[in-house]
Amino acid sequence: MIILVLEETYPWYRGGVSEWVSHYLGAFPGQTFSLLQLTTTPGEVPCRKPIYRLPDHVRGSFRLPVPVARGGELPADDAWASRALASLPDRALRGARLVHVLNTGFAGLLGRALASAKELPLVLTEHALYRKEAMAGEHALECGFELPVAERARRRMARWFRNSARKIYRSSHRVISVSRCNMPNQRDLGARDPIYIPNGVDASWLLERKVRSGRPTLGWIGRCAGLKDPLRFFRVMEQMDDEWRGLMMLSSAGEGELEERVRTEGEDNGRLCLVWDRPAREHIDQMDALCITSRSESQPLVLFEGLARRVLPAGWRVGDVGPPFALTVPKGSPPWTLAGRINRLWKEQSCWERALDSRRELLEKEHTWEAVFGRYRNVLEPWLDGSSPGPEGGAFSR
């Protein structure tokens, strides 16, 4: 059995991590899973129907509390993790062969404590760097933990997450990064030989050709969160040629003031259509280009979802958003610079199609879920079938 430790994303909310978890579970149908979910509301479930159905080989999903910050400070030790693990029923851990964590925040620390107590191998797949998000202005983490607003408090919080990352990197048997841009930072904090296994899309979803729209559409897909900066999309649309219309697919991130501003400005704009809380697949084929406005990113899944449907990603260079996947401008460039690049390329139809063709070839070769989880099977199966030496090999630093 694999114990997967995550924060409150799958199966309740849409997003890149939830999609990754859904395909990960599907890639290992012969394994049983136990899901440990870190949340600020362990005694209740979200007031919504789950987006994803738990497959039959998931033994259970168990909600556990994140640590409590007192006076703006998180605890210096991991006693909170031991208390959380002690509350689990025996069936949640029985027969476990591997602990797999999805970040170096609360989920990573809980998984580290569990792997140490049960002498199990620990694998980390890091989707995003919490220490960067704490400083970049993120409102809250996936588990619902709200980050402080004051800069000094944010710096303390980022330092706490850096220290937790060091512990988890030292304790992990294998560190996997979903994005290339994060790997230097992982090494700097002690990760040994991290490997890159990217995000992906269903091979069956790759579109060979697409008929050009009579009126081109610039799209935007993501959470309505400050870090994603949806308001910057409006500034880009103001600079697009008159023939372009805009389509935003948004999901709530609990940032009420920002959401109200987006709704008000979007609904007052006759060139824009706003769609809330619907899967990207319902409307992505209406788009011709996909605008990525994030102020901080790792490797957003929408990058590949767009390319799979011959929608050209375009945005500011951040994280893995850049060549060879997207049409980009340097960070700090004004919105008219990005709009100008999109406008000019659209007018050269053959150039636009070549840009899509070259990116699609890379997507087909390296970024289908089949290729992605084929690599995961190669990494994990030695521990799952018992051929790996296990924790006594010295990977743990307690």
CORJO-V718073 format. One record per residue. PHI is phi in radians with two decimals (none if undefined). OMEGA is omega in radians with two decimals (* if undefined). NEAR is the number of other ideal C-beta (glycine too) atoms within 8 Angstrom. Layout:
<<PHI | OMEGA | NEAR> <PHI | OMEGA | NEAR>>
//
This chain:
<<none | 3.05 | 12> <-1.83 | 3.01 | 15> <-1.68 | -3.12 | 16> <-1.80 | -3.09 | 13> <-1.89 | -3.06 | 14> <-2.49 | 3.05 | 17> <-1.93 | -2.84 | 14> <-1.24 | 3.06 | 12> <-2.15 | 3.07 | 11> <-1.17 | -0.01 | 11> <-1.69 | -2.94 | 10> <-1.55 | -2.96 | 10> <-2.20 | 3.04 | 10> <-1.33 | 3.08 | 8> <2.53 | -3.07 | 10> <-1.10 | -3.14 | 10> <-1.16 | 3.13 | 12> <-1.08 | 3.10 | 14> <-1.10 | 3.12 | 10> <-1.06 | -3.13 | 12> <-1.07 | -3.13 | 14> <-1.02 | -3.13 | 11> <-1.32 | 3.07 | 12> <-1.08 | 3.11 | 11> <-1.07 | 3.13 | 11> <-1.20 | -3.11 | 8> <-1.40 | -3.12 | 10> <-2.21 | -3.07 | 13> <-1.17 | -3.14 | 7> <-1.50 | 3.13 | 4> <-1.83 | 2.93 | 9> <-1.59 | -3.11 | 9> <-2.26 | 2.92 | 13> <-2.20 | -3.11 | 15> <-1.77 | 3.04 | 11> <-1.88 | -3.04 | 16> <-1.98 | 3.07 | 12> <-1.47 | -3.06 | 14> <-2.67 | 3.04 | 13> <-1.45 | -3.13 | 8> <-2.23 | -3.04 | 7> <-1.15 | -3.07 | 8> <-1.52 | -3.12 | 4> <-2.54 | 3.08 | 5> <-1.93 | 3.12 | 5> <-0.97 | -3.10 | 7> <-1.40 | 3.13 | 3> <-2.78 | 3.06 | 5> <-1.30 | 3.13 | 3> <-1.01 | 3.09 | 8> <-1.24 | -3.07 | 8> <-2.01 | 3.04 | 9> <-1.57 | 3.10 | 5> <-1.16 | 3.10 | 7> <-1.19 | -3.03 | 8> <-1.12 | -3.10 | 3> <-1.52 | 2.96 | 11> <-1.55 | -3.04 | 12> <-1.21 | 3.14 | 9> <3.09 | 3.08 | 8> <-2.16 | -2.99 | 8> <-2.13 | -3.06 | 11> <-1.65 | -3.08 | 9> <-2.25 | -3.07 | 13> <-1.42 | 2.98 | 10> <-1.38 | 3.10 | 11> <-1.15 | -3.14 | 9> <-1.66 | 3.06 | 7> <-1.50 | 3.14 | 8> <-1.99 | -3.09 | 6> <1.09 | -3.13 | 4> <1.39 | -3.09 | 7> <-1.99 | 3.02 | 8> <-1.47 | -3.08 | 7> <-1.10 | -3.11 | 10> <-1.39 | -3.13 | 3> <-1.95 | -3.09 | 4> <-1.86 | -3.13 | 9> <-1.07 | 3.12 | 7> <-1.05 | -3.13 | 11> <-1.18 | 3.12 | 13> <-1.10 | 3.12 | 10> <-1.14 | 3.14 | 8> <-1.11 | -3.13 | 11> <-1.16 | -3.13 | 12> <-1.15 | -3.13 | 6> <-1.46 | -3.08 | 6> <-1.35 | 3.00 | 11> <-1.23 | -3.08 | 5> <-1.02 | -3.08 | 6> <-1.13 | -3.14 | 7> <-1.21 | -3.04 | 12> <-2.09 | -3.03 | 10> <-1.09 | 3.09 | 7> <1.42 | -3.10 | 5> <-1.19 | 3.09 | 12> <-2.06 | -3.01 | 10> <-2.76 | 3.00 | 13> <-1.94 | -3.10 | 15> <-2.13 | -3.12 | 13> <-1.98 | -3.00 | 18> <-1.99 | 3.02 | 15> <-2.86 | 3.08 | 14> <-1.85 | 3.04 | 14> <-1.78 | -3.08 | 12> <-1.13 | 3.12 | 13> <-1.07 | 3.13 | 15> <-1.10 | 3.14 | 16> <-1.18 | 3.10 | 13> <-1.13 | 3.12 | 16> <-1.11 | 3.10 | 17> <-1.08 | 3.13 | 15> <-1.09 | 3.14 | 12> <-1.16 | -3.13 | 16> <-1.06 | 3.12 | 15> <-1.16 | -3.10 | 10> <-1.14 | -3.07 | 8> <-1.72 | -3.12 | 9> <0.95 | 3.12 | 8> <-1.97 | 3.04 | 13> <-1.15 | -3.12 | 13> <-2.05 | 3.09 | 15> <-2.08 | 3.10 | 15> <-1.99 | 2.87 | 16> <-1.94 | -3.06 | 11> <-1.72 | -3.13 | 14> <-1.52 | -3.12 | 10> <-2.69 | 3.14 | 9> <-1.67 | -3.12 | 11> <-1.06 | -3.12 | 12> <-1.12 | 3.07 | 12> <-1.35 | -3.12 | 11> <-1.15 | 3.12 | 13> <-1.10 | -3.13 | 12> <-1.62 | -3.04 | 9> <-1.51 | 3.08 | 9> <1.79 | 3.10 | 8> <-1.09 | -3.09 | 12> <-1.30 | -3.09 | 11> <-2.71 | 3.08 | 9> <-1.48 | -3.08 | 12> <-1.04 | -3.10 | 9> <-1.37 | -3.10 | 14> <1.70 | -3.14 | 12> <-1.19 | -3.10 | 10> <-1.43 | 3.13 | 6> <-1.51 | -3.12 | 12> <-1.16 | -3.13 | 9> <-1.59 | -3.09 | 5> <-1.11 | -3.05 | 6> <-1.07 | -3.12 | 5> <-1.10 | 3.11 | 6> <-1.15 | 3.09 | 10> <-1.10 | 3.13 | 13> <-1.12 | 3.08 | 9> <-1.09 | -3.14 | 11> <-1.14 | 3.11 | 12> <-1.08 | 3.11 | 12> <-1.12 | 3.10 | 9> <-1.07 | 3.14 | 10> <-1.23 | 3.04 | 13> <-1.10 | 3.14 | 10> <-1.14 | 3.10 | 8> <-1.15 | 3.11 | 12> <-1.08 | 3.12 | 15> <-1.00 | 3.14 | 10> <-1.07 | -3.05 | 11> <-1.24 | 3.09 | 16> <-1.04 | -3.11 | 15> <-1.13 | -3.06 | 9> <-1.56 | -3.02 | 13> <-1.45 | 3.01 | 12> <-1.29 | 3.11 | 9> <-2.59 | 3.06 | 8> <-1.92 | -3.13 | 13> <-2.06 | 3.07 | 13> <-1.91 | 3.09 | 14> <-1.36 | -3.12 | 13> <-2.30 | 3.12 | 12> <-1.16 | -3.02 | 8> <-1.11 | -3.09 | 9> <-1.52 | -3.00 | 14> <-1.14 | 3.08 | 11> <-1.03 | 3.13 | 7> <-1.16 | 3.09 | 9> <-1.07 | 3.13 | 14> <-1.10 | -3.13 | 9> <-1.03 | -3.12 | 6> <-1.71 | 2.97 | 10> <1.86 | 3.10 | 8> <-1.17 | 3.14 | 10> <-1.62 | 3.03 | 6> <0.87 | 3.07 | 5> <-1.09 | 3.11 | 11> <-2.04 | -3.10 | 9> <-1.81 | 2.98 | 9> <-2.26 | -2.93 | 11> <-1.43 | 2.95 | 10> <-1.33 | -3.11 | 13> <-2.74 | 3.08 | 11> <-2.46 | 3.05 | 14> <-1.15 | 3.11 | 7> <-1.04 | -3.12 | 9> <-1.21 | -3.07 | 4> <-1.64 | -3.14 | 9> <-1.24 | -3.10 | 11> <-1.74 | -3.08 | 9> <-1.33 | -3.11 | 3> <-2.47 | -3.11 | 5> <-2.52 | 3.11 | 7> <-1.35 | -3.13 | 4> <-1.11 | 3.12 | 7> <-1.21 | 3.01 | 8> <-1.16 | 3.07 | 3> <-2.22 | -3.04 | 7> <-1.16 | -3.08 | 11> <-2.18 | 3.01 | 13> <-1.70 | -3.06 | 17> <-1.85 | 3.06 | 18> <-2.58 | -3.11 | 14> <-2.33 | 3.06 | 11> <2.82 | 3.08 | 13> <-1.32 | 3.08 | 9> <-1.43 | -3.05 | 13> <-2.25 | -3.11 | 11> <-0.99 | -3.13 | 10> <-1.14 | 3.12 | 12> <-1.46 | 3.05 | 12> <0.88 | -3.13 | 10> <-1.09 | -3.14 | 14> <-1.11 | 3.13 | 10> <-1.18 | 3.07 | 9> <-1.07 | 3.11 | 13> <-1.07 | -3.13 | 12> <-1.18 | 3.08 | 9> <-1.17 | -3.12 | 14> <-1.05 | 3.11 | 14> <-1.09 | -3.09 | 7> <-1.76 | 3.13 | 10> <-1.32 | 3.07 | 12> <-0.98 | -3.02 | 5> <-1.06 | -3.10 | 4> <-1.21 | -3.08 | 5> <-1.43 | 2.94 | 13> <-2.04 | -3.10 | 10> <-2.07 | 3.11 | 15> <-2.35 | 3.14 | 14> <-1.91 | 3.04 | 15> <-1.96 | -3.00 | 13> <-2.06 | 2.95 | 14> <-2.24 | -3.07 | 12> <-1.19 | 3.07 | 9> <-2.12 | 3.10 | 11> <1.35 | 3.12 | 7> <-1.79 | -2.96 | 10> <-1.04 | -3.10 | 6> <-1.13 | 3.11 | 6> <-1.14 | -3.13 | 12> <-1.04 | 3.13 | 11> <-1.14 | 3.11 | 8> <-1.11 | 3.13 | 9> <-1.13 | 3.14 | 14> <-1.07 | -3.08 | 9> <-1.12 | -3.10 | 8> <-1.20 | -3.13 | 10> <-1.21 | -3.08 | 11> <-1.29 | 3.10 | 7> <-1.54 | -3.06 | 5> <-1.91 | -3.08 | 10> <-1.18 | 3.14 | 3> <-1.56 | -3.01 | 7> <-1.97 | 2.98 | 12> <-2.18 | 3.12 | 7> <-1.88 | 3.12 | 10> <-2.13 | -3.06 | 10> <-1.94 | 2.95 | 7> <0.96 | 3.04 | 6> <-2.18 | 3.14 | 7> <-1.13 | -3.10 | 5> <-0.98 | -3.05 | 9> <-1.07 | -3.08 | 5> <-1.21 | -3.00 | 7> <-2.31 | -3.01 | 12> <-1.11 | -3.13 | 15> <-1.23 | 3.05 | 7> <-1.37 | -3.04 | 8> <-1.56 | 3.02 | 14> <-1.91 | 3.06 | 11> <-2.36 | -3.11 | 15> <-2.12 | -3.07 | 15> <-1.57 | 3.11 | 12> <-1.95 | -2.98 | 15> <-1.95 | -3.01 | 13> <-1.03 | 3.04 | 15> <-1.50 | 3.06 | 10> <-2.56 | -3.12 | 11> <-2.64 | 2.92 | 10> <-1.93 | 3.06 | 12> <-2.38 | -3.06 | 13> <-1.15 | -3.13 | 14> <-1.07 | -3.11 | 12> <-1.09 | 3.06 | 13> <-0.96 | -3.09 | 15> <-1.48 | 3.08 | 13> <-1.09 | 3.10 | 13> <-1.13 | -3.12 | 15> <-1.04 | -3.13 | 15> <-1.05 | -3.12 | 13> <-1.81 | 3.12 | 12> <1.01 | 3.02 | 10> <-1.94 | -3.01 | 12> <-1.43 | 3.07 | 16> <-1.21 | 3.14 | 15> <-2.59 | -3.14 | 13> <3.09 | 3.09 | 15> <-1.44 | -3.10 | 14> <-1.20 | -3.13 | 9> <-2.73 | -3.12 | 12> <1.00 | 3.10 | 12> <-1.55 | 3.07 | 12> <-1.39 | -3.09 | 16> <3.02 | 3.05 | 8> <-1.01 | 0.17 | 5> <-1.70 | -2.99 | 5> <-1.61 | -2.92 | 12> <-2.34 | 2.97 | 12> <-1.46 | -3.00 | 11> <-2.30 | 2.99 | 11> <-2.18 | -3.11 | 9> <-1.08 | 3.05 | 7> <-0.99 | -3.12 | 6> <1.68 | 3.09 | 4> <-1.18 | 3.11 | 8> <-1.24 | -3.10 | 4> <-0.99 | -3.11 | 10> <-1.14 | 3.10 | 7> <-1.15 | 3.12 | 9> <-1.15 | -3.14 | 15> <-1.03 | 3.14 | 12> <-1.09 | 3.12 | 9> <-1.11 | 3.14 | 11> <-1.15 | -3.13 | 13> <-1.00 | -3.09 | 11> <-1.17 | -3.11 | 8> <-1.17 | 3.14 | 12> <-1.06 | -3.12 | 11> <-1.22 | 3.10 | 6> <-1.80 | -2.98 | 8> <-1.01 | -3.12 | 8> <-1.14 | 3.11 | 6> <-1.17 | 3.10 | 8> <-1.05 | -3.12 | 11> <-1.17 | 3.10 | 8> <-1.14 | 3.11 | 8> <-1.06 | 3.10 | 11> <-1.22 | -3.10 | 11> <-1.06 | -3.09 | 8> <-1.13 | -3.14 | 9> <-1.29 | 3.13 | 12> <-1.15 | 3.11 | 12> <-1.04 | 3.11 | 8> <-1.15 | 3.13 | 11> <-1.06 | -3.11 | 14> <-1.13 | -3.08 | 9> <-1.38 | -2.94 | 7> <-2.14 | -2.93 | 7> <-2.20 | 2.93 | 13> <-1.66 | 3.14 | 13> <-1.03 | 3.12 | 11> <-1.08 | 3.11 | 8> <-1.19 | -3.10 | 11> <-1.06 | -3.05 | 14> <-1.45 | 2.90 | 12> <-1.09 | 3.09 | 8> <-1.18 | 3.10 | 9> <-1.10 | 3.10 | 11> <-1.06 | 3.12 | 10> <-1.09 | -3.12 | 7> <-1.31 | -2.95 | 11> <-1.57 | -2.98 | 13> <-1.10 | 3.06 | 8> <-1.01 | 3.08 | 7> <-1.35 | -3.08 | 13> <-1.29 | 3.13 | 10> <-1.67 | 3.05 | 6> <1.51 | -3.09 | 6> <-1.48 | 3.11 | 4> <-1.46 | -3.09 | 7> <-1.17 | 3.08 | 4> <1.55 | -2.98 | 9> <-1.09 | -3.07 | 10> <-1.16 | 3.11 | 6> <-1.28 | 3.00 | 7> <1.75 | -3.13 | 4> <-1.30 | -3.07 | 9> <-1.53 | 3.00 | 10> <-2.22 | -2.98 | 5> <-1.53 | * | 4>>
//
